[in-house]
């Protein structure tokens, strides 16, 4: 009888483990929200609110650390920390993106020059 119960629990456990895939039958991670053809031409919309004090959880209670929102009043992204407080604004600037792109381009050029000299 114990073998049947253990086998049942193992079967149920393997069924309960799963990944969530929206618009895909084969999710590539814990949550995959891409199309089946992987064109990835849609963005993710974060929950938006003008005041972090308005954020609630579906079950009620405290906000869970790791919760991410878009703060429309401050025009930035914030996340809830383990210290029971919201992070400062996270802003993305085009100058930082351009600087990263230029550094990557420069590194690739140096790598290509090095590889061509090795041949």
C-alpha positions in Angstrom: 0.0 0.0 0.0 2.9 2.4 0.8 4.4 1.8 -2.7 1.1 2.8 -4.3 0.9 6.0 -2.2 4.5 6.9 -3.0 4.1 6.2 -6.7 1.0 8.4 -6.7 2.8 11.3 -5.0 5.6 11.0 -7.5 3.2 11.0 -10.5 1.3 14.0 -9.1 4.5 15.9 -8.4 5.8 15.5 -11.9 2.4 16.7 -13.3 2.3 19.7 -11.0 5.8 20.9 -12.0 5.5 23.0 -15.0 6.4 26.0 -16.9 3.9 28.6 -18.1 4.0 29.4 -21.8 1.7 32.0 -23.3 1.2 31.5 -27.1 3.7 28.6 -27.0 3.4 24.9 -26.2 7.1 24.6 -25.3 8.1 27.3 -22.8 11.9 28.1 -22.6 11.8 29.3 -19.0 9.5 29.6 -16.0 7.5 32.1 -17.9 7.7 32.4 -21.7 5.5 35.0 -23.3 6.8 34.9 -26.8 5.0 33.7 -30.0 5.5 30.2 -31.3 7.5 31.6 -34.2 9.8 33.5 -31.8 9.5 36.8 -33.7 9.3 38.6 -30.3 7.8 41.7 -31.7 5.6 42.6 -28.7 6.7 44.2 -25.4 5.9 43.5 -21.8 3.6 46.0 -20.1 4.4 46.4 -16.4 1.7 47.2 -13.9 1.4 51.0 -13.9 0.5 53.2 -11.0 1.1 56.8 -9.9 1.7 55.9 -6.2 3.5 52.8 -4.9 1.2 52.8 -1.8 -1.6 51.7 -4.1 0.1 48.4 -5.0 -1.6 45.3 -3.5 -1.2 41.6 -3.9 -4.0 39.3 -5.2 -4.2 37.5 -1.8 -4.0 40.7 0.2 -1.2 41.4 2.6 2.2 42.9 2.0 3.8 43.5 -1.4 6.2 40.6 -2.2 9.9 41.5 -2.7 10.7 41.4 -6.4 7.5 43.1 -7.4 8.1 45.4 -10.4 6.0 48.4 -11.4 6.1 51.4 -13.6 5.7 54.6 -11.6 3.8 56.9 -13.9 4.1 59.9 -11.6 8.0 59.7 -11.7 8.3 58.1 -15.1 10.5 55.3 -14.0 10.5 51.6 -13.0 10.7 50.5 -9.4 10.9 47.2 -7.6 10.0 46.1 -4.1 13.1 45.1 -2.0 13.6 42.6 0.8 13.9 45.5 3.2 10.2 46.2 2.8 10.7 49.3 0.8 10.5 50.4 -2.9 13.7 51.0 -4.8 14.7 54.4 -6.1 13.7 55.1 -9.7 15.4 53.0 -12.4 15.7 55.1 -15.5 17.1 54.1 -18.9 18.9 56.8 -20.8 19.8 56.8 -24.4 23.2 58.1 -23.7 24.0 55.1 -21.5 22.7 52.8 -24.2 24.8 54.6 -26.9 27.9 54.4 -24.6 27.4 50.6 -24.2 26.9 50.1 -27.9 30.0 52.1 -28.7 32.1 50.2 -26.2 30.8 46.9 -27.6 31.6 48.1 -31.2 35.1 49.1 -30.2 35.7 45.8 -28.5 34.5 43.8 -31.5 36.7 45.9 -33.8 39.8 45.2 -31.6 38.9 41.5 -31.5 38.6 41.4 -35.3 41.9 43.1 -35.7 43.6 40.7 -33.3 42.0 37.7 -35.0 43.1 38.9 -38.5 46.7 39.3 -37.3 46.7 35.7 -35.9 45.9 34.2 -39.4 
